Amino acid sequence: MKSKILFPFFGLCFMAFSAMVLRTVPIPNNVNECIKVEGVVTKIVDAGTFDIKFKLEGDDVVYYINRGQERGLVISELEDQLIGKKVTFYYPDYWTLMDPNNRTKHLNQVNFKDEILFTELGIRK
């Protein structure tokens, strides 16, 4: 009798856990729906799977553009343009179990001076 109750219970728990872990990153419609951070770029690296990671001076958060290299961004060009320069990042406010300390941020838009270098705002996946 207990197994008839426990199996559905554990199944529901597994589904809830999976939904929290596999949750997709929200893509807002505009920058007003994003968190804005400004800082000086100290490092840009290939994060594997075509992702591009950024580090800002005095900030221990890792910012990344998902599949940025597939979207036409070139790391060496970004380094030449942005290392030591102030940029503005926009990212969604969300939490996932895969990053419980919230130290990795998926970038929705990258601005340098008055130019938008990258954006996915308004794009629904």
C-alpha positions in Angstrom: 0.0 0.0 0.0 2.8 2.4 0.9 4.4 1.9 -2.5 1.2 3.0 -4.3 1.5 6.3 -2.4 5.3 6.8 -2.5 5.7 6.2 -6.2 3.5 9.1 -7.3 4.9 11.3 -4.6 8.5 10.7 -5.7 7.5 11.1 -9.3 6.0 14.6 -8.5 9.1 15.5 -6.5 11.3 14.5 -9.4 9.2 16.5 -11.9 9.3 19.6 -9.7 13.1 19.3 -9.2 13.6 18.8 -12.9 11.5 21.9 -13.7 13.7 24.0 -11.3 17.0 22.7 -12.7 16.0 22.8 -16.4 14.3 26.2 -16.3 15.0 28.3 -19.3 16.4 31.8 -19.0 13.8 34.4 -19.6 14.3 36.8 -22.6 12.7 40.2 -21.8 11.2 42.5 -24.4 13.3 45.6 -23.5 16.0 46.9 -21.2 13.4 48.2 -18.8 12.7 44.6 -17.8 16.4 43.9 -17.1 18.9 44.5 -14.4 21.6 46.9 -15.5 25.2 46.7 -14.5 28.1 48.9 -15.6 31.8 48.1 -15.2 35.2 47.9 -16.8 35.9 44.7 -18.7 39.0 42.8 -17.4 38.7 39.5 -19.2 36.8 37.9 -22.1 37.1 34.1 -22.7 35.7 31.3 -24.7 33.5 29.4 -22.3 33.0 26.4 -24.6 29.8 25.6 -26.6 30.4 28.9 -28.4 29.6 30.9 -25.2 31.5 34.1 -24.4 32.3 34.9 -20.7 33.1 38.4 -19.4 34.6 39.5 -16.1 34.3 43.0 -14.8 36.7 44.8 -12.5 35.9 44.3 -8.8 32.9 42.0 -9.6 33.0 38.3 -8.9 29.9 37.6 -11.1 30.5 35.9 -14.4 28.5 37.4 -17.3 28.0 35.4 -20.5 26.5 35.5 -23.9 25.0 32.2 -24.7 26.2 30.9 -28.1 27.8 34.3 -28.8 30.3 33.0 -31.2 27.6 31.4 -33.3 25.8 34.7 -33.4 28.8 36.4 -35.1 30.7 37.8 -32.1 34.5 37.3 -32.3 36.4 37.1 -29.0 39.6 38.7 -30.3 37.6 41.6 -31.7 35.7 42.0 -28.4 39.0 42.0 -26.5 40.5 44.7 -28.7 37.4 46.8 -28.4 36.4 46.3 -24.7 39.3 45.3 -22.4 39.9 48.1 -20.0 36.8 49.9 -21.2 33.5 50.6 -19.5 30.5 48.6 -20.7 26.8 48.3 -19.8 25.3 44.8 -19.4 21.6 44.0 -19.2 20.4 40.6 -17.8 17.1 39.2 -16.6 16.3 38.8 -12.9 15.9 35.1 -12.4 17.1 32.2 -10.2 18.0 28.6 -11.0 19.0 25.7 -8.9 22.0 25.2 -11.2 23.4 28.5 -9.9 22.0 28.8 -6.3 24.4 31.6 -5.4 23.4 33.6 -8.4 27.0 34.2 -9.6 26.4 33.7 -13.3 24.4 36.1 -15.4 23.0 35.4 -18.9 23.4 38.7 -20.9 20.5 39.9 -22.9 22.2 43.0 -24.1 25.8 44.5 -24.2 26.3 48.2 -24.8 29.6 50.0 -25.4 29.5 53.8 -25.5 26.3 54.6 -27.5 26.4 51.3 -29.5 24.6 48.0 -28.9 27.2 45.3 -29.5 24.8 42.5 -28.8 21.1 42.1 -28.0 18.5 39.4 -27.9 15.8 41.5 -26.3 12.4 40.9 -27.7 13.4 37.6 -29.2 11.3 34.7 -28.0 12.9 31.3 -28.1 
